[in-house]
Amino acid sequence: NKQGRTRLSKYYDGTPHDARAEVEEAAFRCANAREGFAVRANGVEPKWSEYCPFRDGILVYQRYVGLWVVAYVEAGDNPILAHCAMHLFIEILDAFFGTVRELDIIYQFMAVYAILDEFINAGEVVCSDKAEILARVRDLEKRAVPGTPGTAPTDDGDLSPLSRSTKYRS
């Protein structure tokens, strides 16, 4: 988010847990510093993807509404494909949640990780069919065991870990 708090992270390279916070902080600083170079036309916020050299590769990031989506691409890989994958991931989240917001990621983190796992495995895009991914996640949602950690209440009072309910109760 805008304050640099990581809401969702997935590593495919075996980065140690103690180094992940440092990597995420450095990535946010790089992405956040470059935002100021945007040229605003007629007061409209520009929408584009940015690329930033980061360690031995490229940091690809895009800001969608209030969400930063950041991906690290190794030197030999194509950053444009990473940007396309990030955009498709946001489209899938939008189709699942309606309009994805930070609260959806916070309270429905199990559903977001399920979508990410259906979409990307071991750092490679497994399936790029939005309808197929959504069907798989909805099937997981049907099979979910009520009362597991990370659940959110549905409208009928049942607890489902992959619930798409947008009514957050405290």
Phi, psi and chi 1 to 4 in degrees:
 res  aa     phi    psi   chi1   chi2   chi3   chi4
   1 ASN       - -174.0   65.0   10.2      -      -
   2 LYS   -65.4  -25.0  -66.9  178.3 -174.8  177.3
   3 GLN   -86.5   -2.1  -69.7   78.5   31.6      -
   4 GLY    87.7   11.7      -      -      -      -
   5 ARG   -82.8  128.2  -67.4 -172.5 -171.8  127.1
   6 THR   -80.2  127.0  -57.5      -      -      -
   7 ARG  -102.7  -24.6  -60.0  -62.0 -174.6 -169.0
   8 LEU  -152.2  129.0  173.4   78.3      -      -
   9 SER  -143.8  146.1   66.4      -      -      -
  10 LYS  -145.0  124.7 -172.0   86.9  172.8 -164.6
  11 TYR  -112.0  137.5  -70.7   80.6      -      -
  12 TYR  -116.6    9.6  -61.1  103.8      -      -
  13 ASP  -118.7    5.2   64.9  -12.0      -      -
  14 GLY    79.5   27.2      -      -      -      -
  15 THR   -62.4  130.0  -56.9      -      -      -
  16 PRO   -61.7  149.7  -13.5   21.2      -      -
  17 HIS   -59.3  -37.6  -72.2  -74.2      -      -
  18 ASP   -70.3  -23.2   53.5  -15.8      -      -
  19 ALA   -89.4  -14.8      -      -      -      -
  20 ARG   -64.4  -41.5  -69.9 -178.4 -178.2 -170.4
  21 ALA   -62.5  -39.9      -      -      -      -
  22 GLU   -65.0  -42.8  178.5 -175.2  -31.8      -
  23 VAL   -63.4  -44.7  169.2      -      -      -
  24 GLU   -65.2  -39.5  -69.2  167.8    8.9      -
  25 GLU   -65.2  -44.3 -178.3 -179.0  -33.9      -
  26 ALA   -65.6  -38.9      -      -      -      -
  27 ALA   -65.2  -41.1      -      -      -      -
  28 PHE   -65.4  -42.5  176.4   75.8      -      -
  29 ARG   -60.3  -41.5  -88.5 -171.4  -85.6  123.9
  30 CYS   -65.1  -46.8  179.2      -      -      -
  31 ALA   -68.3  -41.7      -      -      -      -
  32 ASN   -70.0  -35.6 -163.4   32.6      -      -
  33 ALA   -67.9  -33.0      -      -      -      -
  34 ARG   -80.3  -14.7  -55.4 -107.5  -42.3 -172.1
  35 GLU   -62.1  -32.5 -178.8 -170.5   22.5      -
  36 GLY   -67.7  -13.8      -      -      -      -
  37 PHE   -83.3    5.7  -66.8  112.6      -      -
  38 ALA   -69.9  141.4      -      -      -      -
  39 VAL   -99.4  120.0  176.8      -      -      -
  40 ARG   -94.8  127.7  -68.3  171.5  174.4   78.2
  41 ALA  -107.0  123.8      -      -      -      -
  42 ASN    55.5   33.8  -60.8  -33.2      -      -
  43 GLY    76.2    5.4      -      -      -      -
  44 VAL   -90.9  132.2  176.8      -      -      -
  45 GLU   -67.9  126.1 -166.8   73.4   27.1      -
  46 PRO   -71.5  150.8   24.7  -30.9      -      -
  47 LYS  -125.8  113.1  -63.6  179.5 -179.0  177.4
  48 TRP  -156.4  169.5   73.2   92.7      -      -
  49 SER  -100.5  142.5  176.6      -      -      -
  50 GLU  -112.3  151.3  -74.2  -76.3  -16.3      -
  51 TYR  -125.7  135.3  -56.0   94.2      -      -
  52 CYS  -137.9  129.7  177.0      -      -      -
  53 PRO   -63.3  132.9   11.3  -15.0      -      -
  54 PHE  -146.5  115.4 -174.1   75.1      -      -
  55 ARG    53.7 -121.0  -60.9 -165.5  175.4  177.4
  56 ASP   -95.8    8.5  -65.8  -25.8      -      -
  57 GLY  -142.4 -148.0      -      -      -      -
  58 ILE  -127.3  137.8  -62.3  173.5      -      -
  59 LEU   -96.9  121.7 -162.8   64.3      -      -
  60 VAL  -107.9  128.0 -179.5      -      -      -
  61 TYR  -143.2  152.2   55.0   93.0      -      -
  62 GLN  -144.5  141.0  175.8   72.8   39.5      -
  63 ARG  -104.9  120.5 -175.4  173.7  172.2 -167.1
  64 TYR  -113.6  115.6  -66.2   92.6      -      -
  65 VAL    50.5 -108.0 -172.3      -      -      -
  66 GLY  -107.4    8.5      -      -      -      -
  67 LEU  -105.4  133.3  -60.2  174.0      -      -
  68 TRP   -95.6  129.6  -76.1   95.8      -      -
  69 VAL  -114.5  122.2 -179.3      -      -      -
  70 VAL  -127.0  136.5 -178.1      -      -      -
  71 ALA  -135.9  141.5      -      -      -      -
  72 TYR   -99.8  130.5  174.2   76.8      -      -
  73 VAL  -118.6  129.0  179.6      -      -      -
  74 GLU   -66.1  162.7  -68.0  178.0  -12.5      -
  75 ALA   -57.5  -35.3      -      -      -      -
  76 GLY   -86.4   -7.9      -      -      -      -
  77 ASP   -93.4  164.1  -68.7  -22.8      -      -
  78 ASN   -90.3  116.1 -170.9  -12.9      -      -
  79 PRO   -69.1  -24.3   20.9  -28.3      -      -
  80 ILE   -68.0  -36.3  -63.7  172.1      -      -
  81 LEU   -66.7  -35.9  -68.7  177.0      -      -
  82 ALA   -64.6  -40.0      -      -      -      -
  83 HIS   -63.8  -41.8  174.9 -109.0      -      -
  84 CYS   -62.5  -40.1  -69.3      -      -      -
  85 ALA   -65.8  -39.9      -      -      -      -
  86 MET   -62.8  -42.8  -71.2  174.6    7.9      -
  87 HIS   -65.3  -41.7 -173.8   70.9      -      -
  88 LEU   -64.8  -38.1 -178.7   58.5      -      -
  89 PHE   -60.8  -43.4  179.4   62.4      -      -
  90 ILE   -66.5  -38.1  -68.4  -63.9      -      -
  91 GLU   -62.4  -40.0  -76.5 -176.9    1.8      -
  92 ILE   -66.1  -43.7  -67.0  167.7      -      -
  93 LEU   -62.4  -40.3  -70.1  177.5      -      -
  94 ASP   -63.1  -39.8  -84.1  -17.6      -      -
  95 ALA   -67.9  -33.6      -      -      -      -
  96 PHE   -77.5  -45.2 -171.2   77.5      -      -
  97 PHE   -98.2   -6.4  -68.9  112.2      -      -
  98 GLY    95.9 -102.9      -      -      -      -
  99 THR  -112.4  117.3  -59.5      -      -      -
 100 VAL   -71.3  137.2   66.6      -      -      -
 101 ARG  -130.8  171.3  -62.4  178.5  -54.1 -107.0
 102 GLU   -62.0  -36.5 -174.2  176.3   -1.3      -
 103 LEU   -64.0  -33.8  -74.0  176.8      -      -
 104 ASP   -61.4  -41.8  -66.7  -38.5      -      -
 105 ILE   -69.8  -36.8  -66.1  173.8      -      -
 106 ILE   -69.5  -51.9  -67.6  169.6      -      -
 107 TYR   -86.9  -20.1  -69.0  111.2      -      -
 108 GLN  -117.8   39.3  -52.4  -71.4  -24.4      -
 109 PHE   -61.2  -31.6   65.5   92.4      -      -
 110 MET   -66.8  -37.9  -69.5 -177.8   68.9      -
 111 ALA   -67.3  -39.5      -      -      -      -
 112 VAL   -66.1  -43.2  176.8      -      -      -
 113 TYR   -65.8  -35.7  -86.1  113.1      -      -
 114 ALA   -63.7  -42.8      -      -      -      -
 115 ILE   -63.8  -44.2  -69.4  169.2      -      -
 116 LEU   -62.8  -40.7 -173.8   60.2      -      -
 117 ASP   -68.1  -32.9  -71.1  -18.8      -      -
 118 GLU   -73.2  -26.8  -68.6  -66.9  -28.7      -
 119 PHE   -89.6  -45.5  177.3   51.4      -      -
 120 ILE  -126.4  133.3  -62.9  175.4      -      -
 121 ASN  -133.2  125.7 -171.7   10.5      -      -
 122 ALA    57.5   33.6      -      -      -      -
 123 GLY    83.1    1.3      -      -      -      -
 124 GLU  -116.8  141.8  -59.4  -69.6  -30.0      -
 125 VAL   -69.1  122.2  174.7      -      -      -
 126 VAL   -91.8  -46.1  177.0      -      -      -
 127 CYS  -137.7  129.2  179.2      -      -      -
 128 SER  -111.1   10.7   61.3      -      -      -
 129 ASP   -89.3  111.0 -175.7   11.8      -      -
 130 LYS   -59.9  -43.4 -171.2  178.0   -3.5  177.1
 131 ALA   -64.5  -39.2      -      -      -      -
 132 GLU   -65.0  -44.7  173.6   86.2   15.2      -
 133 ILE   -63.3  -45.8  -67.4  169.3      -      -
 134 LEU   -63.1  -38.3  -70.2  171.8      -      -
 135 ALA   -64.4  -41.4      -      -      -      -
 136 ARG   -64.3  -43.0  -70.9  179.8 -172.0  172.7
 137 VAL   -68.2  -39.0  172.4      -      -      -
 138 ARG   -66.1  -33.6  -70.9 -168.7  177.6  118.6
 139 ASP   -65.9  -41.2 -174.2   46.3      -      -
 140 LEU   -62.0  -38.2  -75.5  172.1      -      -
 141 GLU   -62.8  -38.7 -171.6  176.8   41.2      -
 142 LYS   -67.1  -34.2  -71.0  176.7 -171.4  173.7
 143 ARG   -86.9   -5.6  -63.5  175.1 -169.7 -147.7
 144 ALA   -63.0  144.5      -      -      -      -
 145 VAL   -88.3  122.2  177.6      -      -      -
 146 PRO   -62.1  145.4  -19.2   29.5      -      -
 147 GLY    89.3    6.1      -      -      -      -
 148 THR   -79.8  156.6   48.1      -      -      -
 149 PRO   -59.4  147.2  -22.0   30.7      -      -
 150 GLY    85.3   16.5      -      -      -      -
 151 THR   -83.2  159.1   60.1      -      -      -
 152 ALA  -130.3  140.7      -      -      -      -
 153 PRO   -69.2  139.5   18.4  -23.3      -      -
 154 THR   -93.3  175.5   59.5      -      -      -
 155 ASP   -64.6  -28.6  -68.4  -24.5      -      -
 156 ASP   -91.5    8.4   58.6   -1.9      -      -
 157 GLY    92.5  -11.1      -      -      -      -
 158 ASP   -75.5  154.9  -71.3  -22.9      -      -
 159 LEU  -104.2  125.6  -68.6  176.2      -      -
 160 SER  -131.0  129.8  171.1      -      -      -
 161 PRO   -66.6  -21.5   13.4  -20.0      -      -
 162 LEU  -111.6   25.3  -59.3  178.6      -      -
 163 SER   -62.4  139.5  172.7      -      -      -
 164 ARG   -97.8   13.9  -67.1  177.4  -42.0 -138.3
 165 SER   -60.7  134.2  172.1      -      -      -
 166 THR   -99.0    4.1   56.3      -      -      -
 167 LYS   -91.6  100.9  -64.9 -178.3 -179.3  177.8
 168 TYR   -89.6  125.9  -56.8  114.1      -      -
 169 ARG  -113.0  144.7  -58.9  176.2 -169.1  155.9
 170 SER  -109.2      -   51.9      -      -      -
